[in-house]
């Protein structure tokens, strides 16, 4: 419904995330943690805050783990989980499967590994509503160096994606975050039937048919979380934003230091030994145990149930999945899940 918000949100979470250096063999990408929450939980929260109350999560790889996680989320809006058959074909298979379920409504499409604010979501929805002639409104970044190359004209209309366009006024980047009108589904189905596997071919076909794809310039930092390095960088910036709110947790803001004299034992199950230094930003969640004389942070996020031995140093790291860290360990530049370490790219 143009002129107002009546829209479905689609979170694409079916793929394997094969650039995560083995981490996604154990856990789906959607359940990787950043600043104490999973990518999926962050995606759902942002859509909900932007007043998108009907959300579909498209799943494939390790879908049972995602379903179980969703069942434990609190204060959920209307979330429907859709299993994507043959999701290995590619993102277009996932997208087309979901869009065929949505009848005659605008849809905002969010890859689960895209970190962007609820304000940006609200703005692109509003921008699409105001442009009655646009089949697609595509979020772009004129200053970014990540994502697909997009050529636009002086009116902000997209002239091509991932291909050179001589008459383009400028080139920008996009993470394929977009709002689409109902007839976009037919284009996706036709492209999929023709052997295409990615949405880029759909967008170029729409342009070739003479229909309008309008760009929307995002004026904030966004993240396409594709590698271990991306996960750690996103974790750092979200921790530094000082907007962390987790009940029963310890959060030390950026620049602050908490020195623990005697053992600290909280009602949430957190136990911190004497002689520990907590250097912000860092986050420690419930039922975690920190041994004596440790240095935690900066840029460290420890999930519920983490156990850290004595004399450990942990910085620039995400620890989750009930991990245990032995005495005198030095942990830096890693994501740890179920006590297995996944390092940044060389």
C-alpha positions in Angstrom: 0.0 0.0 0.0 1.8 3.2 -1.2 1.4 6.3 1.0 1.5 4.3 4.2 3.2 1.4 5.9 1.6 -2.0 5.0 4.6 -4.1 4.4 6.2 -7.4 4.9 9.8 -7.8 6.1 11.8 -10.7 4.7 15.0 -11.8 6.3 17.2 -14.0 4.1 18.9 -16.5 6.3 19.1 -19.7 4.3 22.7 -19.7 3.0 25.8 -21.4 4.5 28.0 -18.4 4.9 31.0 -20.2 3.6 33.5 -17.4 4.0 33.3 -17.7 7.8 36.4 -20.0 8.0 34.5 -23.1 9.3 32.4 -21.4 11.9 29.2 -21.8 9.9 29.8 -25.6 9.6 28.9 -25.6 13.3 26.3 -22.9 13.5 24.2 -21.0 10.9 25.4 -17.6 10.0 22.2 -16.1 11.4 23.1 -17.3 14.9 26.6 -15.8 15.1 26.7 -13.3 17.9 27.6 -9.6 17.7 27.6 -7.5 20.9 25.7 -10.1 22.8 22.9 -10.8 20.2 22.6 -13.0 17.2 22.5 -11.5 13.7 19.0 -12.8 13.4 17.8 -11.3 16.6 19.3 -7.9 15.6 17.5 -8.1 12.2 14.2 -8.9 13.8 14.6 -6.1 16.3 15.4 -3.5 13.7 12.5 -4.4 11.5 10.1 -4.3 14.5 11.4 -0.9 15.7 10.8 0.4 12.1 7.1 -0.7 12.5 7.4 -3.7 10.3 5.2 -6.2 12.1 4.9 -9.0 9.6 8.3 -10.7 9.2 9.3 -13.8 7.3 12.6 -15.6 8.0 13.7 -17.7 5.1 15.8 -20.7 6.3 17.7 -23.5 4.8 21.2 -24.5 6.2 20.8 -25.8 9.8 17.2 -24.5 9.9 16.3 -26.5 13.1 18.8 -24.4 15.0 17.3 -21.2 13.8 13.8 -22.3 14.6 14.8 -23.3 18.1 16.5 -19.9 18.6 13.5 -18.0 17.4 11.3 -19.9 19.9 13.5 -18.5 22.7 13.4 -14.8 21.6 11.4 -12.5 23.7 8.8 -9.9 22.7 8.6 -11.1 19.1 6.4 -9.5 16.5 4.6 -11.7 14.0 7.4 -13.9 12.7 6.9 -16.7 10.2 9.7 -19.2 9.4 9.7 -20.5 5.8 11.9 -23.5 4.8 13.4 -22.9 1.4 13.7 -26.0 -0.8 17.0 -26.3 -2.8 18.4 -23.2 -1.1 21.8 -24.2 -2.3 20.8 -22.9 -5.8 21.5 -19.4 -4.5 19.9 -16.3 -3.0 17.4 -15.9 -5.8 15.9 -19.3 -5.0 15.5 -18.1 -1.4 14.0 -14.8 -2.4 11.6 -16.2 -4.9 10.3 -18.8 -2.5 9.4 -16.2 0.0 8.0 -13.6 -2.3 5.6 -16.2 -3.8 4.0 -16.4 -0.4 3.4 -12.7 0.0 0.3 -11.6 -1.9 -0.1 -8.0 -3.2 2.1 -6.2 -0.6 5.2 -4.2 -0.6 8.2 -6.1 0.8 11.4 -5.0 2.5 14.3 -7.4 1.8 17.0 -7.7 4.4 19.9 -10.1 4.2 20.5 -11.5 7.8 24.2 -10.5 7.6 23.4 -6.8 6.9 23.7 -4.6 10.0 21.8 -1.3 9.5 19.7 0.9 11.8 15.9 0.8 12.2 15.9 4.5 11.2 17.4 3.6 7.8 14.8 0.9 7.4 12.0 3.4 8.2 13.5 5.9 5.7 13.8 3.6 2.8 10.2 2.4 3.3 9.0 6.0 3.4 11.1 6.8 0.3 9.5 3.9 -1.6 6.0 5.0 -0.6 6.6 8.4 -2.0 7.8 7.1 -5.4 4.6 5.5 -6.9 6.4 4.7 -10.2 9.3 2.7 -8.6 9.2 -1.1 -8.9 12.2 -1.3 -6.5 13.9 1.2 -4.1 17.5 0.1 -3.6 19.6 1.3 -0.7 23.0 2.6 -1.9 26.1 4.1 -0.3 28.1 6.7 -2.2 31.0 6.5 0.2 31.2 2.8 0.8 33.6 0.2 -0.6 31.6 -2.9 0.1 28.7 -4.5 -1.9 27.7 -4.5 -5.5 28.5 -1.6 -7.9 25.5 0.4 -8.9 25.3 3.0 -11.6 22.8 5.8 -11.1 21.7 8.9 -13.1 21.2 12.5 -11.9 17.7 11.7 -10.7 18.9 8.8 -8.5 17.5 6.2 -10.8 19.5 3.0 -11.1 20.9 2.4 -14.6 22.7 -0.9 -14.0 24.0 -3.2 -11.3 27.5 -4.9 -11.5 28.0 -3.6 -15.0 29.4 -0.5 -16.7 27.0 2.1 -17.9 28.5 4.9 -20.0 25.7 7.4 -19.4 25.7 7.0 -15.6 26.3 10.2 -13.5 27.8 8.3 -10.6 28.6 4.8 -9.2 27.8 3.7 -5.7 27.7 0.5 -3.7 24.7 -1.6 -2.4 24.3 -4.6 -0.1 21.1 -5.6 -1.9 18.9 -4.1 0.8 15.7 -3.0 -0.9 12.0 -2.4 -0.9 10.0 -4.0 -3.7 6.5 -3.8 -5.1 4.4 -6.9 -5.7 5.2 -7.3 -9.4 8.9 -7.8 -8.5 8.0 -11.4 -7.7 7.2 -12.2 -11.4 10.6 -10.9 -12.4 12.3 -13.1 -9.8 10.4 -16.2 -10.9 11.2 -15.6 -14.6 14.9 -15.1 -13.8 15.1 -18.2 -11.7 13.4 -20.2 -14.4 16.0 -18.9 -16.8 18.9 -20.2 -14.7 19.8 -17.0 -12.7 20.8 -17.5 -9.1 21.3 -13.9 -7.8 19.0 -10.8 -7.6 21.4 -8.7 -9.7 20.1 -10.2 -12.9 16.5 -9.4 -11.8 17.3 -5.8 -11.2 19.1 -5.4 -14.6 16.1 -7.1 -16.4 13.7 -4.6 -14.7 15.8 -1.7 -16.0 15.9 -3.2 -19.5 12.1 -3.5 -19.5 11.9 0.3 -18.9 10.7 0.1 -15.3 12.1 2.3 -12.6 14.5 1.3 -9.8 15.0 4.2 -7.5 18.1 4.5 -5.3 18.0 5.6 -1.7 21.2 7.0 -0.3 22.0 5.6 3.2 23.7 8.2 5.3 25.1 6.0 8.0 27.7 3.2 8.5 26.3 -0.2 7.6 28.0 -3.6 7.7 27.8 -6.6 5.3 29.0 -9.2 7.8 30.7 -11.7 5.5 33.9 -12.8 7.3 35.4 -13.3 10.8 37.0 -9.9 10.5 33.6 -8.3 9.6 32.0 -9.9 12.7 34.7 -8.6 15.0 34.6 -5.1 13.5 30.8 -4.9 13.9 31.1 -6.2 17.5 33.7 -3.4 18.2 31.6 -0.6 16.8 28.3 -1.8 18.4 30.0 -2.1 21.8 31.5 1.4 21.4 28.1 2.8 20.6 27.3 2.4 24.3 23.7 1.3 23.5 24.1 -2.2 25.0 21.1 -3.2 27.1 21.1 -6.8 28.4 19.4 -7.5 31.7 21.6 -9.3 34.2 24.8 -8.5 32.4 27.9 -6.4 33.0 28.6 -3.7 30.4 31.6 -1.5 30.6 31.4 1.5 28.2 34.2 2.5 26.0 37.1 4.3 27.9 35.9 3.1 31.3 37.8 0.5 33.5 36.4 -1.5 36.4 39.0 -3.0 38.7 37.6 -5.9 40.8 39.1 -6.1 44.3 37.3 -8.9 46.0 35.3 -11.6 44.2 32.1 -10.2 42.6 29.1 -12.5 42.7 25.9 -11.2 41.0 22.4 -12.5 41.2 22.4 -13.2 37.4 25.0 -15.9 37.9 28.0 -13.8 36.9 31.0 -14.5 39.1 34.2 -12.4 38.6 37.4 -13.3 40.5 39.5 -10.8 42.5 42.2 -8.9 40.6 40.2 -8.8 37.4 40.3 -5.7 35.2 37.4 -5.0 32.9 38.3 -2.6 30.1 35.6 -1.0 28.1 34.0 -1.6 25.9 33.2 -5.1 27.0 30.1 -7.2 27.8 29.8 -10.1 30.1 26.4 -11.9 30.1 24.7 -14.0 32.8 26.0 -17.2 34.3 29.6 -16.4 33.2 32.5 -17.2 35.4 35.7 -15.1 35.2 38.8 -16.4 37.1 41.3 -14.4 39.1 43.7 -11.8 37.7 42.2 -11.7 34.2 42.1 -8.7 31.8 38.8 -8.6 29.9 38.5 -6.1 27.0 38.5 -3.9 25.3 36.1 -5.0 22.5 35.3 -8.3 24.2 31.8 -9.9 24.2 31.2 -13.0 26.5 28.0 -14.8 26.1 26.0 -16.6 28.8 27.7 -19.5 30.4 31.2 -18.6 29.4 34.0 -19.9 31.7 37.3 -18.1 31.8 40.3 -19.5 33.8 42.8 -17.5 35.9 45.3 -15.1 34.5 43.6 -14.9 31.1 43.7 -11.9 28.7 40.8 -11.5 26.3 40.4 -8.6 23.9 38.8 -8.0 20.4 37.0 -11.3 20.7 33.5 -12.8 20.7 33.0 -15.8 23.0 29.7 -17.7 22.8 28.3 -21.2 22.8 29.1 -22.2 26.4 32.9 -21.8 25.7 35.6 -22.6 28.3 39.0 -20.8 28.2 41.9 -22.5 30.1 44.1 -20.7 32.6 46.7 -18.3 31.3 45.2 -18.1 27.8 45.6 -15.0 25.6 42.6 -14.6 23.3 42.6 -11.9 20.6 41.2 -11.4 17.2 39.0 -14.5 17.3 35.4 -15.7 17.4 35.1 -18.7 19.8 32.1 -21.0 19.6 31.8 -24.1 21.9 35.5 -23.6 22.8 36.7 -23.8 19.2 38.6 -20.7 17.9 38.0 -19.1 14.5 40.6 -16.6 13.6 40.6 -13.5 11.4 41.7 -13.9 7.9 45.5 -13.7 7.3 
